[in-house]
Each structure stands twice: as C-alpha cells, then as structure tokens.
Amino acid sequence: MKKVGIADHLGLPYIAAYLREKGMSVQIVDTKLEGWSPRRAVEEISKIPAKVIGVTLPFQIYAVEVLNFISALRKKNRCAHICGWHFPHLCLS
C-alpha cells in the first residue's frame, strides 16, 4: 500500500473472508502490487486452478482495461467474474 497508485478495495477481500469461513480455498492476487503487466497477469493467473476468478473494477476509467483482461483470461479457457466497486454489472459479449 506504500506504492503510489495502489488503492485498497475491500470487495474481493470481504468475499474471500466469507468463502474462507465456509471452508473454501481462496487466493487473492494484486497484480498492480506485484508489478505485473496485463500479459504477465493473465499468464500467472491462468496457472491457478480456480473455478471462479474475481476481478475488481475500481474506477470507470479502467473498464476497457478490465474487460480486455477478462477477454484474455477467457481465451486461456478461464472463467472470470467482475466483483463490484462502482460498476459491478458489466456484460462482456
């Protein structure tokens, strides 16, 4: 959180905490904090054996970037689900 431009968004951590209480295995990866490019993020996340991948959309200005990221994950045959912030109801066709 000491890096400029990194913001704390609690939507996914709240969901993760709930799922852990229910006995599910959850991993949170902050690609910005890791310093990963979008391409590397797709490669690294594609290696994780997850049934659902939550993606935070922190601000409207990142909508295209986030949708492109999800499209790249889907090309790797990975599911993705946008979990909230201001615009939780986007549809990628």
Phi, psi and chi 1 to 4 in degrees:
 res  aa     phi    psi   chi1   chi2   chi3   chi4
   1 MET       -   -0.4  -64.5  -53.8  -58.7      -
   2 LYS   -87.9   -9.9  -65.8  179.3 -178.7  179.8
   3 LYS   -80.2  141.3  -67.4 -175.8  178.5 -176.2
   4 VAL   -67.8  136.5  175.3      -      -      -
   5 GLY    91.7   -4.0      -      -      -      -
   6 ILE   -95.2  127.8  -56.5  -63.1      -      -
   7 ALA  -122.0  146.5      -      -      -      -
   8 ASP   -90.8  118.2 -174.3   19.6      -      -
   9 HIS  -120.4  122.2  -59.5  -71.8      -      -
  10 LEU   -90.6   -3.2  -65.8  175.9      -      -
  11 GLY   -55.3  -56.4      -      -      -      -
  12 LEU   -67.7  -40.1  -70.5  178.5      -      -
  13 PRO   -61.6  -35.5  -29.2   37.5      -      -
  14 TYR   -65.1  -44.2  -79.0  143.7      -      -
  15 ILE   -62.9  -42.7  -67.4  168.7      -      -
  16 ALA   -60.6  -43.8      -      -      -      -
  17 ALA   -61.7  -43.3      -      -      -      -
  18 TYR   -61.7  -46.9  175.7   80.7      -      -
  19 LEU   -64.4  -37.8  -66.9  173.4      -      -
  20 ARG   -63.8  -39.7  -73.4 -179.2 -179.7  130.9
  21 GLU   -60.5  -29.3  -77.0 -177.9   -0.3      -
  22 LYS   -88.9    6.5  -61.0  -61.9  179.3 -172.9
  23 GLY    88.9   11.2      -      -      -      -
  24 MET   -90.7  149.6  -63.4 -177.3  168.0      -
  25 SER   -85.7  127.9  175.2      -      -      -
  26 VAL  -134.4  139.3  177.7      -      -      -
  27 GLN  -129.0  131.5  178.6  178.7   -7.0      -
  28 ILE  -108.7  128.4  -65.4  178.5      -      -
  29 VAL  -121.1  119.5  178.1      -      -      -
  30 ASP   -98.4   97.3 -172.7  -32.2      -      -
  31 THR   -65.6  -32.6   61.3      -      -      -
  32 LYS   -68.6  -43.8  -62.9  -79.2 -172.7 -167.1
  33 LEU   -64.8  -35.7 -168.3   59.8      -      -
  34 GLU   -70.4  -19.4  -65.5  -69.3  -24.6      -
  35 GLY    79.9   21.6      -      -      -      -
  36 TRP   -81.0  142.7  -66.8  -13.7      -      -
  37 SER   -72.0  162.4   67.8      -      -      -
  38 PRO   -56.3  -39.4  -29.1   36.9      -      -
  39 ARG   -63.2  -45.9  176.7  176.2  -78.9  159.0
  40 ARG   -66.5  -38.2  178.1  162.5 -177.7 -152.3
  41 ALA   -59.2  -44.4      -      -      -      -
  42 VAL   -61.4  -44.7  168.0      -      -      -
  43 GLU   -62.4  -46.8  -67.6  -58.2  -41.0      -
  44 GLU   -68.3  -43.7  -64.6  -65.8  -28.2      -
  45 ILE   -69.3  -31.0  -68.9  170.7      -      -
  46 SER   -63.5  -20.9  -67.1      -      -      -
  47 LYS   -80.4  -16.5  -63.9  174.9 -172.0  175.5
  48 ILE   -82.1  125.5  -60.4  170.1      -      -
  49 PRO   -78.6   80.1   29.9  -33.8      -      -
  50 ALA  -113.8  145.9      -      -      -      -
  51 LYS   -82.6  -33.8  -67.8 -179.0 -178.7  176.9
  52 VAL  -134.3  138.0  174.4      -      -      -
  53 ILE  -117.8  117.7  -61.4  170.9      -      -
  54 GLY   -89.1  139.0      -      -      -      -
  55 VAL  -129.0  127.5 -179.9      -      -      -
  56 THR   -88.0  133.7  -63.6      -      -      -
  57 LEU  -109.4   92.9  175.1   55.6      -      -
  58 PRO   -70.1  -37.4   22.9  -28.9      -      -
  59 PHE  -145.4  152.6  -58.4  102.5      -      -
  60 GLN   -55.5  -33.9 -179.3  179.1   -3.0      -
  61 ILE   -64.0  -17.2   61.4  170.6      -      -
  62 TYR   -96.4    5.3  -60.9  117.7      -      -
  63 ALA   -57.6  -47.9      -      -      -      -
  64 VAL   -63.9  -43.2  172.0      -      -      -
  65 GLU   -60.6  -43.9 -179.9 -178.8  -16.5      -
  66 VAL   -67.3  -43.3  167.9      -      -      -
  67 LEU   -65.3  -36.5  -68.0  174.3      -      -
  68 ASN   -64.6  -39.2  -72.5  -23.3      -      -
  69 PHE   -62.1  -45.9  177.5   72.8      -      -
  70 ILE   -64.1  -40.0  -68.6  169.3      -      -
  71 SER   -60.1  -41.6  -69.0      -      -      -
  72 ALA   -65.7  -39.1      -      -      -      -
  73 LEU   -63.4  -41.6  -77.1  174.1      -      -
  74 ARG   -65.0  -33.3  -73.0 -175.3  173.9  175.8
  75 LYS   -65.2  -23.3  -72.7  178.4 -176.8  172.4
  76 LYS   -90.7   13.4  -66.5  -85.0 -171.2 -176.0
  77 ASN    62.2   38.1  -66.9  -37.5      -      -
  78 ARG  -114.1  140.2  -60.5  -51.6  -45.5  -99.3
  79 CYS   -76.9  159.0   61.6      -      -      -
  80 ALA  -150.7  148.7      -      -      -      -
  81 HIS  -143.1  126.6  179.5   82.9      -      -
  82 ILE   -79.8  127.2  -64.9  177.5      -      -
  83 CYS  -115.1   90.0  -65.9      -      -      -
  84 GLY    59.3 -159.1      -      -      -      -
  85 TRP    95.7 -132.6 -160.6 -115.9      -      -
  86 HIS   -75.3  -31.0  -64.7  -65.6      -      -
  87 PHE  -127.1   71.4  -55.5   94.7      -      -
  88 PRO   -78.7   -9.2   29.8  -34.3      -      -
  89 HIS  -113.7   63.2  -58.4  -67.0      -      -
  90 LEU   -98.8  147.9  -69.2  177.5      -      -
  91 CYS  -120.5  126.4  179.5      -      -      -
  92 LEU  -105.3  116.0 -180.0   62.8      -      -
  93 SER  -102.1      -   53.9      -      -      -
